Structure formats: structure tokens, C-alpha cells
Amino acid sequence: MKFPLFASGPISAWHDLLDTVRFSARIYSQSRELHRIVQGRRLSTFFQPILNLQDGSCLGYEVLNRPPLSKSFPDT
């Protein structure tokens, strides 16, 4: 006897729910860690020059704030 309902219905929905819960837990964990990093003033600030490729002049800068490397924020 086959149970097609369980092949793609409730089981699939259960896996989708588990994926959503795992994703939400990861986002919550990253949010908490980022809050601790900001509160502890552990961000590193870098100034990236924006250059004119024709004459090499500096047009301005963009500012990059980076958290320390961790499980939540790997270097990607």
C-alpha cells in the first residue's frame, strides 16, 4: 500500500518547517552576536578609496565596517 500523501505532503511540509526554524535560529544568533560586537566596540573600520580608472585620481572613499571573524560571520 502506498501513501502518496506522505511522500510529498506532510513530510515535505515538515522538512520545510525545519529549514525555516533553522534559518530563523541562525539569523537570531547572528543578530545577538552582532549586538555584542557593536556594544563591545569590536568593529574594524576600513576606508576603501574610489579611484578614477582613467587618471588614477581619488574620487572619494567608501567606509567598510567589519566584525571579527567568527562562526556567525565567516570571511566570505
Contacts in CASP RR format, 6 or more apart in sequence:
PFRMAT RR
TARGET T0000
AUTHOR 0000-0000-0000
METHOD contacts of the structure
MODEL  1
MKFPLFASGPISAWHDLLDTVRFSARIYSQSRELHRIVQGRRLSTFFQPI
LNLQDGSCLGYEVLNRPPLSKSFPDT
26 72 0 8 1.000
29 72 0 8 1.000
30 72 0 8 1.000
30 73 0 8 1.000
33 67 0 8 1.000
33 70 0 8 1.000
33 72 0 8 1.000
33 73 0 8 1.000
34 67 0 8 1.000
34 72 0 8 1.000
34 73 0 8 1.000
37 43 0 8 1.000
37 67 0 8 1.000
37 68 0 8 1.000
42 67 0 8 1.000
42 68 0 8 1.000
43 65 0 8 1.000
43 66 0 8 1.000
43 67 0 8 1.000
44 65 0 8 1.000
44 66 0 8 1.000
44 67 0 8 1.000
44 68 0 8 1.000
45 63 0 8 1.000
45 64 0 8 1.000
45 65 0 8 1.000
45 66 0 8 1.000
46 63 0 8 1.000
46 64 0 8 1.000
46 65 0 8 1.000
46 66 0 8 1.000
47 61 0 8 1.000
47 62 0 8 1.000
47 63 0 8 1.000
47 64 0 8 1.000
48 61 0 8 1.000
48 62 0 8 1.000
48 63 0 8 1.000
48 64 0 8 1.000
49 58 0 8 1.000
49 60 0 8 1.000
49 61 0 8 1.000
50 58 0 8 1.000
50 59 0 8 1.000
50 60 0 8 1.000
50 61 0 8 1.000
50 62 0 8 1.000
51 57 0 8 1.000
51 58 0 8 1.000
51 59 0 8 1.000
52 58 0 8 1.000
52 59 0 8 1.000
67 73 0 8 1.000
69 75 0 8 1.000
END
